Amino acid sequence: MTRYLPFVLACLTLGLAPFSPEPHILGKLRWVLGGAAGMGALDFFDLALHGLPWILLLAMIGYDVLRALRRRRGA
């Protein structure tokens, strides 16, 4: 569990900053889901930087789950 700590901290700080009026990543995701009208290259780069900690955390959890399933199956 402590292996996840740096990724969780990165998600809670970098992934959500700035925090007000809403977390930055949520605003960017709403923008993309709304059609991304008016988004420039810098906005997509910003989305990638704020989303990277979340992607890494999910990838690490997915890897551990798959590894546990393989061990359980005996492969």
Beta strands, then each sheet from edge to edge (+ up, - down):
end
